[in-house]
Amino acid sequence: MSTTVVTGEAVVLQLRPASFVVRAAGALIDAIALVLLFLAVVWVLAQTILEELDPAAAQATVLALVVGLLVGVPLAVETLSRGRSLGKLVFGTRVVRDDGGSIRLRHSLVRVLVGIMELWMTFGSVALIASMLNERGKRLADMVAGSQVVVERQRAVPPPLPGVPESMRTWAEVADVGRLPDALVASVTQFLRNARSVPPAVRHQTAGRLAAQVAPFVAPGPPAGVLMEDFLLAVVAERRNRDFRMLSRQQERADAAAERLHSLPFS
């Protein structure tokens, strides 16, 4: 499920909130990393200066170390990395503001301070309850800071389909393909992308079924003797080509209008 966000610049963003399982796994990795870092630093200090300090000074040193690790390290990492920590890098997530922008120091500080209570002091129970009650899966720190954890990694964009087959070029030049419903175009496109992985018999049957659905929306119909898969590819490719040319003309007109506007003298 994605969340639509409109920024202050009127840009529409699609943000996919990270699931609770992914967030919990990332938080566990961060916690383990902090614990290991704490143990390593304590061991180094024990070999150097802790033995030389009196008990009160040693306790103050350890307390300062704990505060530094629980507050300073997460705050620095999250701020400098713009919302990424070790656990978030592993699972491809990131902390962003509610408007989709990168978090700043104040957002990270709020998340870290509230996180000490809801993650460390309550062993994550408060974060669990808050995430279950929030529609975006936010924990309490995100609600206070105005932030959310979203999935940053996106699926790879599939390669474009081939162009109009050579045997269909003459037909495509005069064909009317503008009435084809978008849902049907999506079904045909998905079939063409996966056709090579489909058994030949099923592939031939599916191509015939889709061609029968497409035929009423195009004119003229497919030429006699043409492969139904070539017909489907020609329809989708020609529709794509015409859409691209139309968008290009619209962009050219918009650029020309903007150029004329900029050339007007200031009043």
Steps between C-alpha positions, in 0.01 A plus 500: 500500500640837402424843641445800276671816624477845341803712579501875543617530139186311384703189415314172554708229669413134544646377829478136605513469880732229628326208669532447873702180448755681284522790743540266798774304323684820413469627858635168628807534278555856625463386862748215455747738335469745792545225759809367324640852474433557870675178599796582278539849645462374857765235438740761362434732793542215747842432356604864524344749740213337693732312734672823594176682586320488833158325498298823473701626205483159333121494538473854358716398206286196425181708535635761258589219261148357517343841434739560214419166339123522550468865396811627326572210265143451366454877473821544300439197277138584419569869439813461289357211297166679444290237673701186440654280766675165475177306541317722253777462242472121530125499436486791256297737717542862598355755741335797328279787610127466460522720190754265344808718557822406676496521879704763680681512832187585699309204356785263582535643851132448575509146359807410704373644830154347472657178375693457826169472681299296251780270379761461772311565825192296398678242283308619194153432641386864468631514143314177418167627634538840331585341165199269519266790571636734232380458141851572365669274753666793675650459842458769764827676410385543138167643609671761720776582249272511194693230319449153358708205382449419133632242257776662296590215269269476203452220256711517189325654202442228239656553157271649234319272262630473143363726230239420238589172320614543140203301372258743672658836411267573207196410709619707798540817289125517433355312798279666759620380842391795714181341629675213678422503877798553727423188704508286187828661391646409840387138463650472152825663612532261794442202270760618249760551774447150637431320173839327481450331834157362406461151343439526121146361513392735778683789333318445169163464674549812712611705199186396311275586793657843548491570126126427500456755780716762324353464150169684569695810610732531198434563133572343264524155653812287490621405150428146385760243598681719751612354830272616782802577717639728225160667478496568874855632494419729207195643679686570825813634329309729265286633784817568699662677203198723445473586869868594500459723194196669654682566827801631310283748309336613823839554659623695198194727514548549875869585448413744221237670716745529788762649269254759371401585856862551603564720199228748601634827644444553871226752572 
